[in-house]
Amino acid sequence: MHPESFLKAEGWADAAREPLCSDMSPRVYTRLRKEGRDHTAILVRMPRDDSPDALIGHLYGDMLYLNAHFRAHGIRVPEIYAADPENALALIEDFGDLTLDKALAAGAIGKAEAYTRAAQALRAFHDVPFPEEKTAAFRLRVYERSHIRKALAYFPQWVLPEIIRGQSITGTSAKTPLIQNSSSPRRREPFQNNLPKDPRLRGDDDSFIKDYTAEWADAWEEVFRARESGACRALLHVDFFPGNLALLPDGEIGILDYQGALEGPTAYDLVNLAADARRMPDPGVESVVRGAYAPHPDVLEDWAPLAAEFHARVAGQCLKIAAETGQTRYLAFVPCALAHLRRDLESDPRLAPVMRFLQRNAFSL
């Protein structure tokens, strides 16, 4: 069914349309306003799950299944008014534009209150049981075998080459951009001229990256072996930060972008919220989140290793997205992620294998 046919069948064909900002996913959102309706709605268009454009973590079938699961357990995720699985279309509840990060920026809510409420919402989210039903349309993935864990390789593949090339990873200077000509997708673009003569650079073939990626993986494997046997588990959101939390008119916190939920270590979501890679480290925020969530001590044992993994992945992912898609706004997050990573590595001796890798190869963050 064409989107227009879908909207006509649902009574929204003559609605005014407002395209909404895109994110890292292949989804397209359009706000619908119609005279005589007491509410707006959002049209969601996604690739079919069998399409080559579909991405794990952003699948249509997962969205439908997890929406029903979370709503059945009292979690405020947008209601799905209508769905067309054949064409990956959905008409969903509009949570508005006031996310928690925008409310913070506008001074509409104080930092302590915002993060207290976010942590309480996360605690309720983690209280939701794992889905038990096994269907052809849904399979709960496990964090340790997920696309998120695999993306840890983006750090040696994208961040380390910039350190070797002598770049200052700021992502903010228009005169000396980290990535030039980044509008061309699916290729590593040239970087600044007058690069240092580092022996690890062998022309432009980047073959040295393979060696570092293997060493990096070995270092992290030591960390994983020391940590994961006793990890506390929960149904994770995996991107729980103020930008995915809506401050609703009735005072509740609405949760967005939940379709990538995984089974994994509870501390991962806490790290996402309290040590957000998009913001510089703020010990005050961490204190508020820990106090409001009141995690079991075993959860806190996982904090530093998961934080380091998260921040390293995000730094690499932001560089990768900027180079491949031209969305250079993500470069602004790289200094924040690296500042967190430095702090993480210094805070826990279990991360010594990663620190040794960086020191052995003379990488300074």
KOLVO-864202 format. One line per field, with one value per residue (C-alpha): y, x, z; residue number from 0. Coordinates in Angstrom, 1 decimal. Each point is the difference from the previous one (the first is absolute). Layout:
# residues N
c2 (Y ...) $
c1 (X ...) $
c3 (Z ...) $
nr (NUM ...) $
This chain:
# residues 365
c2 (0.0 3.4 2.5 2.1 -3.0 -0.9 3.5 0.1 -3.3 1.4 3.3 2.2 0.5 3.7 0.8 2.7 -1.5 1.0 -1.9 -0.7 -0.1 -3.3 -1.9 -2.8 -2.4 -0.5 1.0 3.0 1.9 2.4 1.8 0.1 2.7 -0.2 2.5 -1.6 -2.4 0.7 -1.4 -0.2 -3.3 -1.1 -2.0 -2.3 -1.4 -2.7 -2.5 -3.4 -2.4 -2.1 3.1 0.5 3.5 -1.4 0.3 -2.2 2.1 1.8 -2.7 0.4 -3.3 0.6 3.4 -1.6 -2.9 2.1 2.7 -2.4 -1.6 3.3 1.4 -3.2 0.6 3.7 1.6 3.2 -0.5 1.5 -1.8 -1.5 1.1 -2.0 -2.2 -1.3 -2.7 -0.9 3.5 0.9 2.9 1.1 2.7 0.7 2.3 3.4 0.7 3.5 1.8 0.6 -2.7 0.1 1.4 2.9 0.7 0.1 2.3 2.3 0.1 -1.6 -2.5 -0.2 -2.4 -1.9 -0.4 -1.0 -2.7 -1.2 -0.5 -1.6 -2.5 -0.9 -0.6 -2.2 -2.0 -0.6 -1.0 -2.5 -1.5 -1.2 -3.8 -1.5 -0.9 -3.7 -0.5 -1.3 1.0 0.2 3.8 0.6 -1.4 1.7 0.6 -0.2 2.9 -1.9 -1.4 3.1 2.6 2.4 -2.2 -0.5 3.8 0.3 -0.7 3.5 1.5 -1.5 0.3 3.7 1.7 -1.4 0.9 3.6 -0.1 -1.4 2.6 2.6 1.4 2.0 -1.7 2.9 -0.3 3.7 2.0 1.1 0.9 -3.3 -2.6 -3.5 -1.5 1.8 -0.6 -2.2 0.2 -3.0 -3.1 -3.4 0.9 1.3 3.6 1.8 1.9 3.1 0.6 0.1 -3.1 -1.2 -2.6 -2.7 -3.5 -1.6 1.8 -2.0 2.2 0.2 -3.7 0.2 -3.7 0.8 0.3 -3.8 -0.6 2.5 -1.3 -3.5 1.3 2.1 -3.0 -2.1 2.7 0.2 -3.8 0.1 2.6 -2.0 -3.3 1.8 1.6 -1.7 -3.1 1.8 2.8 1.0 -0.2 2.0 0.8 2.9 3.0 0.5 3.7 1.4 3.7 3.2 0.4 -3.2 1.0 2.2 2.3 -0.5 2.5 -2.2 0.0 -3.5 -1.0 -1.6 -2.3 0.1 -2.1 -3.2 -2.5 -1.0 -1.5 -2.8 -2.3 1.2 1.3 2.5 2.5 0.7 2.1 1.8 0.9 1.3 2.3 1.1 0.2 1.1 0.0 3.1 2.1 0.6 -2.0 1.3 -1.8 1.8 -1.7 -3.4 0.5 1.0 -3.0 -2.5 1.4 0.0 -3.4 -1.6 -2.8 -3.3 0.1 -2.7 2.4 2.6 -2.6 0.1 3.8 0.9 -2.9 0.7 3.7 -0.3 -2.3 2.3 3.2 -1.7 -1.3 3.4 1.8 -2.3 -0.1 3.8 0.2 -2.8 1.6 3.3 -1.4 -2.3 2.2 3.6 0.5 1.9 1.2 -3.3 1.0 2.4 -3.1 -1.4 2.2 -0.8 -3.8 0.1 2.1 -2.6 -2.8 1.5 0.1 -3.5 -1.5 1.7 -1.1 -3.8 -2.4 -2.5 2.2 -0.3 -2.1 2.8 2.6 -2.1 -0.3 3.8 0.6 -2.7 1.6 3.6 1.0 3.0 0.9) $
c1 (0.0 1.3 0.3 -2.8 -2.3 0.9 -0.8 -3.3 -1.0 0.7 -1.8 3.1 0.4 -0.8 2.2 2.6 3.5 3.1 3.2 2.0 3.8 1.7 2.3 2.6 -2.7 -1.6 -3.4 -2.0 -2.4 -2.8 -2.2 -3.7 -2.4 -3.7 -2.8 -2.6 2.4 0.9 3.5 2.8 1.6 3.3 0.3 3.0 1.6 2.7 1.7 -1.7 1.9 1.1 1.3 3.8 -0.6 -1.3 2.3 0.2 -1.3 -2.4 -2.3 -3.6 -1.1 2.0 -1.7 -3.5 0.8 1.9 -2.6 -2.7 2.3 1.0 -3.5 -1.4 2.4 -0.9 2.9 -0.9 1.1 -2.0 -3.3 -0.1 -3.4 0.3 2.7 0.6 2.7 0.0 1.4 1.6 -2.3 -1.4 -2.1 1.0 -0.6 1.7 2.1 0.7 3.3 0.9 2.7 1.7 3.2 -1.9 -1.8 3.4 1.4 -3.0 0.1 -3.4 1.2 3.0 2.8 -0.5 -3.7 0.5 2.5 -1.9 -3.1 1.9 1.7 -3.4 -1.4 3.0 -0.5 -3.6 1.2 2.4 -2.8 -1.6 0.5 1.7 -2.4 -0.8 -1.8 2.1 -1.3 1.2 -0.3 2.0 3.1 1.5 3.7 2.7 2.3 3.3 -0.8 -1.7 0.8 0.8 2.9 1.3 0.1 2.7 2.3 -0.8 2.5 3.1 -1.5 -0.9 1.4 3.6 0.7 -0.8 2.4 2.7 -0.5 0.5 -3.5 -1.5 -3.4 -2.3 -2.6 -0.7 2.4 -1.2 3.6 1.5 -2.7 0.7 -1.6 0.1 -2.3 -2.2 -3.1 1.1 -1.5 1.6 3.6 2.8 0.6 3.3 1.1 2.2 3.1 3.5 -0.5 2.8 2.4 -1.0 1.4 -3.3 -1.5 0.6 -1.1 -3.8 -0.8 -0.8 1.2 1.4 -3.6 -0.5 2.9 -1.2 -3.6 1.3 2.1 -3.0 -2.3 2.5 0.3 -3.7 -0.4 2.1 -2.3 -3.1 1.3 0.6 -3.5 -2.9 -0.4 -1.8 -1.8 -3.5 -2.4 -3.0 -2.0 2.1 -1.1 3.6 -0.4 -1.4 0.9 -2.0 -0.5 -2.0 -2.2 -3.1 -1.3 -3.7 -2.8 -1.3 3.4 1.0 3.2 -0.6 2.6 1.0 2.2 -0.5 -0.1 3.6 -0.5 2.4 0.7 3.2 1.8 -2.2 2.8 0.1 -3.1 1.1 3.2 -1.8 -2.0 2.5 3.1 -1.6 2.6 -1.6 0.9 3.2 0.4 -2.1 0.5 -3.1 -2.2 1.5 -0.8 -3.6 -0.6 1.6 -2.0 -3.3 0.4 1.5 1.7 1.1 3.7 0.6 -1.3 2.6 2.7 -0.6 0.1 3.5 0.5 -3.3 0.5 3.4 -1.5 -2.9 2.1 2.6 -2.7 -1.8 3.2 0.6 -3.6 -0.2 3.1 -1.3 -3.5 1.6 2.3 -2.6 -3.1 1.3 -1.9 2.9 -2.1 0.9 3.7 -0.9 -0.5 3.4 1.9 -2.7 0.3 3.8 -0.1 -2.3 2.3 3.1 -1.9 -1.3 3.5 1.5 -2.8 0.2 3.0 -2.0 0.4 3.8 0.1 -1.5 2.2 3.1 -1.1 -0.2 3.3 1.8 -0.9 0.6 -3.7 -0.8 -3.7) $
c3 (0.0 -0.9 2.9 -1.5 -0.2 3.6 1.2 -2.0 1.6 3.5 -0.6 -0.2 -3.8 0.1 3.1 -0.1 -0.1 2.0 -0.7 3.1 0.5 -0.9 2.2 -0.5 -1.1 -3.4 1.4 -1.3 2.3 -1.1 2.5 -1.1 1.0 -1.0 0.6 2.3 1.7 3.6 -0.4 -2.5 -1.2 -1.4 -3.2 0.2 -3.2 0.3 -2.3 0.1 2.2 -3.0 -1.9 -0.4 1.5 3.3 3.0 3.1 2.9 -2.2 -1.3 -0.6 1.4 3.2 0.4 -0.2 2.4 2.6 -0.1 1.1 2.5 1.7 0.0 1.5 3.0 0.5 -1.9 -1.7 -3.6 -2.9 -0.7 -3.5 -1.5 -3.2 -1.7 -3.5 0.4 -3.7 -0.8 3.4 0.7 3.3 1.5 3.5 3.0 -0.2 3.2 -1.2 -0.3 3.7 0.7 3.3 -1.5 -1.6 3.3 1.7 -2.6 0.3 3.8 0.1 2.5 2.4 -0.5 3.2 -0.6 -3.6 0.7 3.1 -2.1 -2.8 2.4 1.5 -3.5 -0.8 3.2 -1.1 -3.5 1.5 2.1 -3.2 -0.4 -3.0 -2.8 0.2 -3.3 -2.9 -3.4 -3.5 0.2 3.2 1.6 3.1 -0.7 2.6 0.5 0.0 -3.5 -1.3 -2.6 2.9 1.3 -3.5 -0.5 2.6 -3.0 -1.3 2.5 -1.6 -3.5 0.3 3.1 0.0 -3.6 0.9 3.0 -2.2 -2.6 2.7 -0.1 2.8 0.4 0.7 -2.7 0.5 -2.2 -3.4 -1.0 0.8 -0.3 1.3 -3.2 -3.3 -2.9 2.2 -2.2 -2.1 1.7 0.7 -0.2 2.3 -1.1 -0.1 3.1 0.4 -2.0 1.4 2.0 2.3 -1.3 2.4 -1.0 0.7 -3.0 -3.1 -2.7 -0.2 0.4 3.8 0.2 3.5 1.3 -0.2 2.3 2.5 -0.2 0.9 2.9 1.2 -0.1 2.0 2.7 0.4 0.1 3.2 1.4 -0.9 1.5 3.3 0.1 -1.7 2.1 2.8 -1.8 1.1 -3.0 -1.2 -3.1 -1.3 -1.9 -1.3 -0.8 3.2 0.1 0.3 -3.7 -0.1 3.0 -0.6 2.6 -0.5 0.9 2.7 1.7 -0.9 -1.7 -3.4 -1.4 -3.7 -2.2 1.9 -2.9 0.4 3.5 0.9 2.9 1.7 3.0 2.0 0.4 -3.8 0.1 3.2 -1.7 -3.0 2.2 2.7 -2.2 -3.3 -2.7 -1.5 3.1 1.9 3.2 2.8 3.4 1.3 -2.6 0.8 3.7 -0.7 -2.3 2.4 2.9 -1.8 -1.6 3.1 -1.9 1.6 0.9 -2.6 -2.7 1.0 -0.3 -3.8 -0.3 -1.1 -2.5 -1.7 0.1 -1.7 -2.6 -0.6 -0.4 -2.2 -2.3 -0.2 -0.9 -2.9 -1.1 -0.2 -2.2 -2.2 -0.5 -0.8 -2.6 -1.6 0.0 0.3 3.3 1.5 3.0 1.7 0.1 2.9 2.2 -0.6 2.6 2.6 -0.6 0.2 3.2 1.5 -1.3 1.6 3.3 -0.3 -0.7 3.0 2.4 -0.1 -0.1 -1.9 -3.0 0.1 -3.2 -1.9 1.6 -0.8 -3.6 -0.3 1.8 -1.9 -3.3 1.2 -0.4 2.1 0.5) $
nr (0 1 2 3 4 5 6 7 8 9 10 11 12 13 14 15 16 17 18 19 20 21 22 23 24 25 26 27 28 29 30 31 32 33 34 35 36 37 38 39 40 41 42 43 44 45 46 47 48 49 50 51 52 53 54 55 56 57 58 59 60 61 62 63 64 65 66 67 68 69 70 71 72 73 74 75 76 77 78 79 80 81 82 83 84 85 86 87 88 89 90 91 92 93 94 95 96 97 98 99 100 101 102 103 104 105 106 107 108 109 110 111 112 113 114 115 116 117 118 119 120 121 122 123 124 125 126 127 128 129 130 131 132 133 134 135 136 137 138 139 140 141 142 143 144 145 146 147 148 149 150 151 152 153 154 155 156 157 158 159 160 161 162 163 164 165 166 167 168 169 170 171 172 173 174 175 176 177 178 179 180 181 182 183 184 185 186 187 188 189 190 191 192 193 194 195 196 197 198 199 200 201 202 203 204 205 206 207 208 209 210 211 212 213 214 215 216 217 218 219 220 221 222 223 224 225 226 227 228 229 230 231 232 233 234 235 236 237 238 239 240 241 242 243 244 245 246 247 248 249 250 251 252 253 254 255 256 257 258 259 260 261 262 263 264 265 266 267 268 269 270 271 272 273 274 275 276 277 278 279 280 281 282 283 284 285 286 287 288 289 290 291 292 293 294 295 296 297 298 299 300 301 302 303 304 305 306 307 308 309 310 311 312 313 314 315 316 317 318 319 320 321 322 323 324 325 326 327 328 329 330 331 332 333 334 335 336 337 338 339 340 341 342 343 344 345 346 347 348 349 350 351 352 353 354 355 356 357 358 359 360 361 362 363 364) $
